[in-house]
Amino acid sequence: MGVWHPDYLLAGQTSRQLKEWELYYNVEPFGEIQQYYQTAQICCILANVNRDSKKQPQPFKVEDFMPKFEKETKKDKVAYMKKQMSAMATKFVKKEDNQSG
């Protein structure tokens, strides 16, 4: 494409071109979710080919192999930040103790 960074590509596109990309994505998704789906399809095929129909009478579905991401709540983010700050403070205190001692 001759563009070294996506921001420059984005700056040069019209709203019509962006809409075309959006429509294309709706028909042919790309990116991380698509990669997960492709991997899930392979896993599903392998699981169904090797499935014992007596133990597992219903065939597996692709959705059975898709990762499920939990939405992170504000409470989770605050708890994570507190944990990170505490770890950094502990590391900083230990470093200061080592330098003064």
Stockholm file with secondary structure:
# STOCKHOLM 1.0

chainA/1-101         MGVWHPDYLLAGQTSRQLKEWELYYNVEPFGEIQQYYQTAQICCILANVNRDSKKQPQPFKVEDFMPKFEKETKKDKVAYMKKQMSAMATKFVKKEDNQSG
#=GR chainA/1-101 SS CCCSSHHHHHHTCCHHHHHHHHHHHHHSCCSHHHHHHHHHHHHHHHHHHTCCTTTCCSCCCGGGGSCCCCCCCHHHHHHHHHHHHHHHHHHHHHHHHHHHC
#=GC SS_cons         CCCSSHHHHHHTCCHHHHHHHHHHHHHSCCSHHHHHHHHHHHHHHHHHHTCCTTTCCSCCCGGGGSCCCCCCCHHHHHHHHHHHHHHHHHHHHHHHHHHHC
//
